């Protein structure tokens, strides 16, 4: 069905991001854009969120094609944007990021206890917010 074609946008954005990552020399201590595995985990968790959800409103939203079209556009953009995002590959000299990272970890663990699979989207959102708030620190 033609309605499924937009799903390939995520794969194309991922391929573009990977190609750019492989030739970019700046990404030794941080990422430009959200890493592909993070988008993969976020995408893969939505069926679990749907099956475990006791909230009819959220289950209804996840069944709407418009939600998925918007989701495809947003995550594809997040992958190819050039905004610095945190990477754990080099945290030396970045002690000021330890507290925000700890807060994201605690937020994810707490949401896992109360909201189960929703912890992944909540953690993803926390990661994005902290990365945007500490953008200048990330690139130092």
C-alpha positions in Angstrom: 0.0 0.0 0.0 1.2 3.5 -0.8 0.4 4.6 2.8 3.4 2.6 3.9 5.9 4.4 1.7 6.6 7.2 4.3 8.2 4.5 6.6 11.1 4.4 4.2 11.9 8.0 5.1 13.3 6.8 8.4 15.6 4.4 6.6 16.8 7.1 4.2 17.4 9.6 7.0 19.4 6.9 8.8 21.5 6.1 5.7 22.2 9.8 5.3 23.1 10.2 8.9 25.4 7.3 8.8 27.2 8.5 5.7 27.6 11.9 7.2 28.8 10.4 10.5 31.5 8.3 8.7 33.1 11.4 7.0 32.6 13.9 9.9 35.7 14.4 12.0 33.9 16.5 14.6 31.9 13.7 16.2 34.6 12.2 18.4 33.1 13.3 21.7 29.5 14.0 20.7 26.9 13.1 18.0 25.4 15.5 15.5 21.7 14.5 15.6 20.2 11.6 17.5 22.0 8.2 17.0 20.2 5.6 14.8 20.1 2.9 17.5 18.2 5.3 19.8 15.6 5.9 17.1 15.4 2.1 16.5 14.7 1.4 20.2 12.2 4.2 20.4 10.4 2.9 17.3 10.5 -0.7 18.5 9.0 0.0 21.9 5.7 1.4 20.6 4.0 -2.0 20.1 5.0 -2.9 23.7 3.6 0.5 24.8 0.4 -0.3 22.9 0.0 -3.8 24.3 0.8 -2.8 27.9 -1.2 0.4 27.9 -4.3 0.6 30.1 -5.1 4.0 28.7 -7.6 3.9 25.8 -6.7 7.4 24.7 -3.1 6.6 24.1 -3.9 3.3 22.5 -6.2 5.2 20.1 -3.5 7.7 19.2 -1.0 4.9 18.4 -3.5 3.5 15.9 -3.9 6.7 14.0 -1.9 7.0 10.7 -1.4 10.7 11.3 0.5 10.0 14.5 2.9 7.8 12.6 3.4 10.3 9.7 4.3 13.0 12.2 6.5 10.6 14.1 8.4 9.7 10.9 9.0 13.3 10.1 10.1 14.2 13.6 12.5 11.2 14.2 13.9 11.6 10.7 14.7 15.2 11.3 16.2 14.4 14.7 18.6 12.0 13.0 19.8 14.3 10.3 19.9 17.6 12.3 23.4 19.0 13.0 22.7 19.9 16.7 25.2 18.4 19.1 23.8 15.5 21.2 25.4 13.8 24.2 27.5 10.7 23.6 28.9 8.6 26.4 32.0 7.9 24.3 34.0 10.6 25.9 32.9 12.1 29.1 36.3 13.3 30.5 36.4 17.0 31.2 32.6 17.1 31.1 31.8 16.8 34.8 29.0 19.3 34.5 27.1 16.7 32.4 27.1 14.1 35.1 24.2 15.6 37.1 22.0 16.0 34.0 22.8 12.5 32.9 22.0 11.2 36.4 18.7 13.0 36.3 17.8 11.4 32.9 18.7 8.0 34.3 16.7 8.5 37.4 13.7 9.8 35.4 13.9 6.7 33.2 14.1 4.3 36.1 11.3 6.0 37.9 9.1 6.0 34.9 9.9 2.3 34.3 8.6 1.5 37.8 5.4 3.4 37.3 4.7 3.4 33.5 6.6 0.3 32.4 7.4 0.6 28.6 6.7 4.3 28.6 10.1 4.7 30.3 11.8 4.4 26.8 10.0 7.4 25.3 10.3 9.4 28.5 14.1 8.6 28.7 14.4 9.6 25.0 12.7 12.9 25.7 14.9 13.5 28.7 18.0 12.8 26.6 16.9 15.2 23.9 16.1 18.0 26.4 19.4 17.6 28.3 21.3 17.5 25.1 19.7 20.7 23.9 20.1 22.5 27.2 23.8 21.6 27.5 24.6 21.9 23.8 27.6 24.2 24.4 29.1 22.0 27.1 28.8 18.9 24.9 31.0 20.4 22.2 33.8 21.5 24.5 
